[in-house]
């Protein structure tokens, strides 16, 4: 009887953990592309007719396979300041990795498109916190970018040698 109660006790203990603590558990999304374009929108954006994007007011980022446009087939990941995360079905949920700090780091706080190229497929670790979400794009232990998406004060730090910055779609 004691062994049958143990799972129930563990389940009850997990339910007693505050939602905020549970929200800090990272998830990781593995995709097959070794390069990606991060569309960084630290203040959200109005509709962008040139690429068929609707208006999204929440600060967010979108990750796509690189290309001249941003078709749905190239979509990899979306994350916003409300802690909503939407990975592509073409990616798989994996275990978070251990990453180093971003090398050759440069930080931006304005809307930009940042295209990073890695030697292997990129993985995106997602950490939800009380004030937003952090997304780390990495291949193995090498971090290529780290984005902090919050309602105010979002930033994206990227590797200047592995990533190129350009204007966001308009």
VEXGU-182846 format. One record per residue (C-alpha): residue number from 0; residue in three letters; x, y negated, z negated. Coordinates in nm, 3 decimals. Layout:
! VEXGU-182846
<node><seq>NUM</seq><type>ALA</type><xx>X</xx><yy>Y</yy><zz>Z</zz></node>
...
! end
This chain:
! VEXGU-182846
<node><seq>0</seq><type>UNK</type><xx>0.000</xx><yy>0.000</yy><zz>0.000</zz></node>
<node><seq>1</seq><type>UNK</type><xx>0.284</xx><yy>-0.237</yy><zz>-0.080</zz></node>
<node><seq>2</seq><type>UNK</type><xx>0.434</xx><yy>-0.198</yy><zz>0.269</zz></node>
<node><seq>3</seq><type>UNK</type><xx>0.097</xx><yy>-0.280</yy><zz>0.428</zz></node>
<node><seq>4</seq><type>UNK</type><xx>0.075</xx><yy>-0.605</yy><zz>0.232</zz></node>
<node><seq>5</seq><type>UNK</type><xx>0.424</xx><yy>-0.726</yy><zz>0.327</zz></node>
<node><seq>6</seq><type>UNK</type><xx>0.326</xx><yy>-0.837</yy><zz>0.681</zz></node>
<node><seq>7</seq><type>UNK</type><xx>0.026</xx><yy>-1.023</yy><zz>0.539</zz></node>
<node><seq>8</seq><type>UNK</type><xx>0.244</xx><yy>-1.197</yy><zz>0.281</zz></node>
<node><seq>9</seq><type>UNK</type><xx>0.493</xx><yy>-1.299</yy><zz>0.550</zz></node>
<node><seq>10</seq><type>UNK</type><xx>0.212</xx><yy>-1.427</yy><zz>0.771</zz></node>
<node><seq>11</seq><type>UNK</type><xx>0.068</xx><yy>-1.627</yy><zz>0.481</zz></node>
<node><seq>12</seq><type>UNK</type><xx>0.411</xx><yy>-1.773</yy><zz>0.405</zz></node>
<node><seq>13</seq><type>UNK</type><xx>0.453</xx><yy>-1.882</yy><zz>0.768</zz></node>
<node><seq>14</seq><type>UNK</type><xx>0.110</xx><yy>-2.043</yy><zz>0.765</zz></node>
<node><seq>15</seq><type>UNK</type><xx>0.215</xx><yy>-2.239</yy><zz>0.456</zz></node>
<node><seq>16</seq><type>UNK</type><xx>0.509</xx><yy>-2.397</yy><zz>0.644</zz></node>
<node><seq>17</seq><type>UNK</type><xx>0.410</xx><yy>-2.751</yy><zz>0.741</zz></node>
<node><seq>18</seq><type>UNK</type><xx>0.329</xx><yy>-2.804</yy><zz>1.110</zz></node>
<node><seq>19</seq><type>UNK</type><xx>0.610</xx><yy>-3.061</yy><zz>1.134</zz></node>
<node><seq>20</seq><type>UNK</type><xx>0.866</xx><yy>-2.799</yy><zz>1.032</zz></node>
<node><seq>21</seq><type>UNK</type><xx>0.725</xx><yy>-2.550</yy><zz>1.281</zz></node>
<node><seq>22</seq><type>UNK</type><xx>0.740</xx><yy>-2.817</yy><zz>1.554</zz></node>
<node><seq>23</seq><type>UNK</type><xx>1.119</xx><yy>-2.844</yy><zz>1.519</zz></node>
<node><seq>24</seq><type>UNK</type><xx>1.175</xx><yy>-2.492</yy><zz>1.649</zz></node>
<node><seq>25</seq><type>UNK</type><xx>1.354</xx><yy>-2.532</yy><zz>1.984</zz></node>
<node><seq>26</seq><type>UNK</type><xx>1.246</xx><yy>-2.354</yy><zz>2.296</zz></node>
<node><seq>27</seq><type>UNK</type><xx>1.452</xx><yy>-2.308</yy><zz>2.607</zz></node>
<node><seq>28</seq><type>UNK</type><xx>1.359</xx><yy>-2.295</yy><zz>2.972</zz></node>
<node><seq>29</seq><type>UNK</type><xx>1.588</xx><yy>-2.120</yy><zz>3.220</zz></node>
<node><seq>30</seq><type>UNK</type><xx>1.562</xx><yy>-2.205</yy><zz>3.587</zz></node>
<node><seq>31</seq><type>UNK</type><xx>1.748</xx><yy>-2.076</yy><zz>3.891</zz></node>
<node><seq>32</seq><type>UNK</type><xx>1.880</xx><yy>-2.408</yy><zz>4.019</zz></node>
<node><seq>33</seq><type>UNK</type><xx>2.240</xx><yy>-2.511</yy><zz>3.945</zz></node>
<node><seq>34</seq><type>UNK</type><xx>2.155</xx><yy>-2.873</yy><zz>4.018</zz></node>
<node><seq>35</seq><type>UNK</type><xx>1.864</xx><yy>-3.089</yy><zz>3.917</zz></node>
<node><seq>36</seq><type>UNK</type><xx>1.732</xx><yy>-3.442</yy><zz>3.939</zz></node>
<node><seq>37</seq><type>UNK</type><xx>1.601</xx><yy>-3.590</yy><zz>3.614</zz></node>
<node><seq>38</seq><type>UNK</type><xx>1.348</xx><yy>-3.867</yy><zz>3.667</zz></node>
<node><seq>39</seq><type>UNK</type><xx>1.378</xx><yy>-4.068</yy><zz>3.346</zz></node>
<node><seq>40</seq><type>UNK</type><xx>1.080</xx><yy>-4.291</yy><zz>3.266</zz></node>
<node><seq>41</seq><type>UNK</type><xx>1.150</xx><yy>-4.445</yy><zz>2.919</zz></node>
<node><seq>42</seq><type>UNK</type><xx>0.835</xx><yy>-4.663</yy><zz>2.936</zz></node>
<node><seq>43</seq><type>UNK</type><xx>0.619</xx><yy>-4.441</yy><zz>3.154</zz></node>
<node><seq>44</seq><type>UNK</type><xx>0.515</xx><yy>-4.563</yy><zz>3.499</zz></node>
<node><seq>45</seq><type>UNK</type><xx>0.228</xx><yy>-4.688</yy><zz>3.711</zz></node>
<node><seq>46</seq><type>UNK</type><xx>0.119</xx><yy>-4.474</yy><zz>4.003</zz></node>
<node><seq>47</seq><type>UNK</type><xx>0.399</xx><yy>-4.414</yy><zz>4.253</zz></node>
<node><seq>48</seq><type>UNK</type><xx>0.226</xx><yy>-4.369</yy><zz>4.591</zz></node>
<node><seq>49</seq><type>UNK</type><xx>0.551</xx><yy>-4.300</yy><zz>4.782</zz></node>
<node><seq>50</seq><type>UNK</type><xx>0.585</xx><yy>-3.964</yy><zz>4.601</zz></node>
<node><seq>51</seq><type>UNK</type><xx>0.219</xx><yy>-3.907</yy><zz>4.503</zz></node>
<node><seq>52</seq><type>UNK</type><xx>0.279</xx><yy>-3.954</yy><zz>4.129</zz></node>
<node><seq>53</seq><type>UNK</type><xx>-0.020</xx><yy>-4.059</yy><zz>3.917</zz></node>
<node><seq>54</seq><type>UNK</type><xx>0.015</xx><yy>-4.324</yy><zz>3.650</zz></node>
<node><seq>55</seq><type>UNK</type><xx>0.164</xx><yy>-4.183</yy><zz>3.327</zz></node>
<node><seq>56</seq><type>UNK</type><xx>0.185</xx><yy>-4.431</yy><zz>3.042</zz></node>
<node><seq>57</seq><type>UNK</type><xx>0.377</xx><yy>-4.214</yy><zz>2.794</zz></node>
<node><seq>58</seq><type>UNK</type><xx>0.758</xx><yy>-4.226</yy><zz>2.808</zz></node>
<node><seq>59</seq><type>UNK</type><xx>0.868</xx><yy>-3.904</yy><zz>2.976</zz></node>
<node><seq>60</seq><type>UNK</type><xx>1.108</xx><yy>-3.721</yy><zz>3.201</zz></node>
<node><seq>61</seq><type>UNK</type><xx>1.050</xx><yy>-3.495</yy><zz>3.496</zz></node>
<node><seq>62</seq><type>UNK</type><xx>1.307</xx><yy>-3.248</yy><zz>3.627</zz></node>
<node><seq>63</seq><type>UNK</type><xx>1.313</xx><yy>-3.137</yy><zz>3.990</zz></node>
<node><seq>64</seq><type>UNK</type><xx>1.540</xx><yy>-2.945</yy><zz>4.223</zz></node>
<node><seq>65</seq><type>UNK</type><xx>1.725</xx><yy>-3.216</yy><zz>4.418</zz></node>
<node><seq>66</seq><type>UNK</type><xx>1.581</xx><yy>-3.344</yy><zz>4.742</zz></node>
<node><seq>67</seq><type>UNK</type><xx>1.469</xx><yy>-3.658</yy><zz>4.920</zz></node>
<node><seq>68</seq><type>UNK</type><xx>1.116</xx><yy>-3.628</yy><zz>4.777</zz></node>
<node><seq>69</seq><type>UNK</type><xx>0.962</xx><yy>-3.460</yy><zz>4.475</zz></node>
<node><seq>70</seq><type>UNK</type><xx>0.722</xx><yy>-3.192</yy><zz>4.599</zz></node>
<node><seq>71</seq><type>UNK</type><xx>0.548</xx><yy>-2.962</yy><zz>4.352</zz></node>
<node><seq>72</seq><type>UNK</type><xx>0.757</xx><yy>-2.665</yy><zz>4.475</zz></node>
<node><seq>73</seq><type>UNK</type><xx>1.071</xx><yy>-2.839</yy><zz>4.343</zz></node>
<node><seq>74</seq><type>UNK</type><xx>0.923</xx><yy>-2.914</yy><zz>3.999</zz></node>
<node><seq>75</seq><type>UNK</type><xx>1.110</xx><yy>-2.758</yy><zz>3.702</zz></node>
<node><seq>76</seq><type>UNK</type><xx>1.012</xx><yy>-2.933</yy><zz>3.377</zz></node>
<node><seq>77</seq><type>UNK</type><xx>0.810</xx><yy>-3.220</yy><zz>3.226</zz></node>
<node><seq>78</seq><type>UNK</type><xx>0.843</xx><yy>-3.353</yy><zz>2.870</zz></node>
<node><seq>79</seq><type>UNK</type><xx>0.696</xx><yy>-3.663</yy><zz>2.709</zz></node>
<node><seq>80</seq><type>UNK</type><xx>0.691</xx><yy>-3.868</yy><zz>2.390</zz></node>
<node><seq>81</seq><type>UNK</type><xx>0.375</xx><yy>-3.695</yy><zz>2.266</zz></node>
<node><seq>82</seq><type>UNK</type><xx>0.587</xx><yy>-3.376</yy><zz>2.243</zz></node>
<node><seq>83</seq><type>UNK</type><xx>0.403</xx><yy>-3.222</yy><zz>2.538</zz></node>
<node><seq>84</seq><type>UNK</type><xx>0.632</xx><yy>-2.996</yy><zz>2.743</zz></node>
<node><seq>85</seq><type>UNK</type><xx>0.533</xx><yy>-2.830</yy><zz>3.071</zz></node>
<node><seq>86</seq><type>UNK</type><xx>0.784</xx><yy>-2.595</yy><zz>3.239</zz></node>
<node><seq>87</seq><type>UNK</type><xx>0.745</xx><yy>-2.467</yy><zz>3.593</zz></node>
<node><seq>88</seq><type>UNK</type><xx>0.618</xx><yy>-2.114</yy><zz>3.639</zz></node>
<node><seq>89</seq><type>UNK</type><xx>0.934</xx><yy>-2.051</yy><zz>3.842</zz></node>
<node><seq>90</seq><type>UNK</type><xx>1.137</xx><yy>-2.091</yy><zz>3.522</zz></node>
<node><seq>91</seq><type>UNK</type><xx>1.144</xx><yy>-1.849</yy><zz>3.229</zz></node>
<node><seq>92</seq><type>UNK</type><xx>1.137</xx><yy>-1.904</yy><zz>2.854</zz></node>
<node><seq>93</seq><type>UNK</type><xx>1.475</xx><yy>-1.805</yy><zz>2.710</zz></node>
<node><seq>94</seq><type>UNK</type><xx>1.665</xx><yy>-1.835</yy><zz>2.383</zz></node>
<node><seq>95</seq><type>UNK</type><xx>1.828</xx><yy>-2.172</yy><zz>2.312</zz></node>
<node><seq>96</seq><type>UNK</type><xx>2.202</xx><yy>-2.182</yy><zz>2.358</zz></node>
<node><seq>97</seq><type>UNK</type><xx>2.478</xx><yy>-2.351</yy><zz>2.165</zz></node>
<node><seq>98</seq><type>UNK</type><xx>2.595</xx><yy>-2.657</yy><zz>2.354</zz></node>
<node><seq>99</seq><type>UNK</type><xx>2.876</xx><yy>-2.903</yy><zz>2.324</zz></node>
<node><seq>100</seq><type>UNK</type><xx>2.824</xx><yy>-3.276</yy><zz>2.331</zz></node>
<node><seq>101</seq><type>UNK</type><xx>2.787</xx><yy>-3.432</yy><zz>2.676</zz></node>
<node><seq>102</seq><type>UNK</type><xx>3.137</xx><yy>-3.498</yy><zz>2.815</zz></node>
<node><seq>103</seq><type>UNK</type><xx>3.226</xx><yy>-3.824</yy><zz>2.993</zz></node>
<node><seq>104</seq><type>UNK</type><xx>2.907</xx><yy>-3.959</yy><zz>2.840</zz></node>
<node><seq>105</seq><type>UNK</type><xx>2.717</xx><yy>-4.261</yy><zz>2.958</zz></node>
<node><seq>106</seq><type>UNK</type><xx>2.378</xx><yy>-4.357</yy><zz>2.812</zz></node>
<node><seq>107</seq><type>UNK</type><xx>2.094</xx><yy>-4.532</yy><zz>2.990</zz></node>
<node><seq>108</seq><type>UNK</type><xx>1.767</xx><yy>-4.669</yy><zz>2.854</zz></node>
<node><seq>109</seq><type>UNK</type><xx>1.607</xx><yy>-4.782</yy><zz>3.182</zz></node>
<node><seq>110</seq><type>UNK</type><xx>1.420</xx><yy>-4.584</yy><zz>3.448</zz></node>
<node><seq>111</seq><type>UNK</type><xx>1.655</xx><yy>-4.399</yy><zz>3.680</zz></node>
<node><seq>112</seq><type>UNK</type><xx>1.699</xx><yy>-4.077</yy><zz>3.875</zz></node>
<node><seq>113</seq><type>UNK</type><xx>1.997</xx><yy>-3.875</yy><zz>3.750</zz></node>
<node><seq>114</seq><type>UNK</type><xx>2.114</xx><yy>-3.581</yy><zz>3.962</zz></node>
<node><seq>115</seq><type>UNK</type><xx>2.346</xx><yy>-3.332</yy><zz>3.792</zz></node>
<node><seq>116</seq><type>UNK</type><xx>2.533</xx><yy>-3.041</yy><zz>3.950</zz></node>
<node><seq>117</seq><type>UNK</type><xx>2.662</xx><yy>-2.745</yy><zz>3.749</zz></node>
<node><seq>118</seq><type>UNK</type><xx>2.859</xx><yy>-2.431</yy><zz>3.833</zz></node>
<node><seq>119</seq><type>UNK</type><xx>2.572</xx><yy>-2.209</yy><zz>3.714</zz></node>
<node><seq>120</seq><type>UNK</type><xx>2.194</xx><yy>-2.229</yy><zz>3.675</zz></node>
<node><seq>121</seq><type>UNK</type><xx>2.081</xx><yy>-2.498</yy><zz>3.434</zz></node>
<node><seq>122</seq><type>UNK</type><xx>1.888</xx><yy>-2.424</yy><zz>3.118</zz></node>
<node><seq>123</seq><type>UNK</type><xx>1.680</xx><yy>-2.686</yy><zz>2.935</zz></node>
<node><seq>124</seq><type>UNK</type><xx>1.668</xx><yy>-2.667</yy><zz>2.556</zz></node>
<node><seq>125</seq><type>UNK</type><xx>1.369</xx><yy>-2.849</yy><zz>2.409</zz></node>
<node><seq>126</seq><type>UNK</type><xx>1.354</xx><yy>-2.967</yy><zz>2.050</zz></node>
<node><seq>127</seq><type>UNK</type><xx>1.027</xx><yy>-3.119</yy><zz>1.931</zz></node>
<node><seq>128</seq><type>UNK</type><xx>1.050</xx><yy>-3.357</yy><zz>1.636</zz></node>
<node><seq>129</seq><type>UNK</type><xx>0.806</xx><yy>-3.584</yy><zz>1.455</zz></node>
<node><seq>130</seq><type>UNK</type><xx>0.878</xx><yy>-3.881</yy><zz>1.682</zz></node>
<node><seq>131</seq><type>UNK</type><xx>0.915</xx><yy>-3.713</yy><zz>2.020</zz></node>
<node><seq>132</seq><type>UNK</type><xx>1.122</xx><yy>-3.458</yy><zz>2.203</zz></node>
<node><seq>133</seq><type>UNK</type><xx>1.487</xx><yy>-3.397</yy><zz>2.292</zz></node>
<node><seq>134</seq><type>UNK</type><xx>1.577</xx><yy>-3.214</yy><zz>2.614</zz></node>
<node><seq>135</seq><type>UNK</type><xx>1.930</xx><yy>-3.088</yy><zz>2.671</zz></node>
<node><seq>136</seq><type>UNK</type><xx>2.022</xx><yy>-2.974</yy><zz>3.023</zz></node>
<node><seq>137</seq><type>UNK</type><xx>2.314</xx><yy>-2.733</yy><zz>3.012</zz></node>
<node><seq>138</seq><type>UNK</type><xx>2.489</xx><yy>-2.445</yy><zz>3.186</zz></node>
<node><seq>139</seq><type>UNK</type><xx>2.640</xx><yy>-2.219</yy><zz>2.922</zz></node>
<node><seq>140</seq><type>UNK</type><xx>2.790</xx><yy>-2.438</yy><zz>2.649</zz></node>
<node><seq>141</seq><type>UNK</type><xx>2.844</xx><yy>-2.737</yy><zz>2.882</zz></node>
<node><seq>142</seq><type>UNK</type><xx>2.578</xx><yy>-3.007</yy><zz>2.836</zz></node>
<node><seq>143</seq><type>UNK</type><xx>2.512</xx><yy>-3.217</yy><zz>3.146</zz></node>
<node><seq>144</seq><type>UNK</type><xx>2.248</xx><yy>-3.444</yy><zz>2.995</zz></node>
<node><seq>145</seq><type>UNK</type><xx>2.065</xx><yy>-3.508</yy><zz>2.670</zz></node>
<node><seq>146</seq><type>UNK</type><xx>1.739</xx><yy>-3.702</yy><zz>2.679</zz></node>
<node><seq>147</seq><type>UNK</type><xx>1.559</xx><yy>-3.834</yy><zz>2.374</zz></node>
<node><seq>148</seq><type>UNK</type><xx>1.200</xx><yy>-3.918</yy><zz>2.460</zz></node>
<node><seq>149</seq><type>UNK</type><xx>1.010</xx><yy>-4.126</yy><zz>2.200</zz></node>
<node><seq>150</seq><type>UNK</type><xx>0.728</xx><yy>-4.376</yy><zz>2.213</zz></node>
<node><seq>151</seq><type>UNK</type><xx>0.991</xx><yy>-4.651</yy><zz>2.171</zz></node>
<node><seq>152</seq><type>UNK</type><xx>1.366</xx><yy>-4.631</yy><zz>2.220</zz></node>
<node><seq>153</seq><type>UNK</type><xx>1.405</xx><yy>-4.342</yy><zz>2.467</zz></node>
<node><seq>154</seq><type>UNK</type><xx>1.753</xx><yy>-4.274</yy><zz>2.604</zz></node>
<node><seq>155</seq><type>UNK</type><xx>1.930</xx><yy>-4.040</yy><zz>2.844</zz></node>
<node><seq>156</seq><type>UNK</type><xx>2.298</xx><yy>-3.955</yy><zz>2.804</zz></node>
<node><seq>157</seq><type>UNK</type><xx>2.461</xx><yy>-3.786</yy><zz>3.103</zz></node>
<node><seq>158</seq><type>UNK</type><xx>2.803</xx><yy>-3.665</yy><zz>3.219</zz></node>
<node><seq>159</seq><type>UNK</type><xx>2.940</xx><yy>-3.932</yy><zz>3.457</zz></node>
<node><seq>160</seq><type>UNK</type><xx>3.158</xx><yy>-3.679</yy><zz>3.640</zz></node>
<node><seq>161</seq><type>UNK</type><xx>2.889</xx><yy>-3.416</yy><zz>3.698</zz></node>
<node><seq>162</seq><type>UNK</type><xx>2.588</xx><yy>-3.646</yy><zz>3.748</zz></node>
<node><seq>163</seq><type>UNK</type><xx>2.506</xx><yy>-3.929</yy><zz>3.986</zz></node>
<node><seq>164</seq><type>UNK</type><xx>2.262</xx><yy>-4.207</yy><zz>3.907</zz></node>
<node><seq>165</seq><type>UNK</type><xx>2.023</xx><yy>-4.363</yy><zz>4.159</zz></node>
<node><seq>166</seq><type>UNK</type><xx>1.702</xx><yy>-4.563</yy><zz>4.161</zz></node>
<node><seq>167</seq><type>UNK</type><xx>1.386</xx><yy>-4.387</yy><zz>4.052</zz></node>
<node><seq>168</seq><type>UNK</type><xx>1.106</xx><yy>-4.352</yy><zz>4.308</zz></node>
<node><seq>169</seq><type>UNK</type><xx>0.900</xx><yy>-4.666</yy><zz>4.358</zz></node>
! end
